[in-house]
Amino acid sequence: MSGIDKMKNKAEELRGEGKEAAGRATDDPDLQAEGKADQASGNLKQAGEKVKDAFK
């Protein structure tokens, strides 16, 4: 299950990058902030997966 979780987290991170870029392109600070939040969430989840892997 860990591999699937890692893919979902990476997808969330990439979605965040897309939202941030779209927010910059359209001068939409809310969308840009939402993208950054998605990226941070994905990164945090990835870190959690790495910790779980370390204790296997």
Summary of the structure (lengths in Angstrom):
residues: 56
radius of gyration: 13.2
end to end distance: 13.2
largest distance: 44.8
contacts: 160
relative contact order: 0.20
helix: 89%
strand: 0%
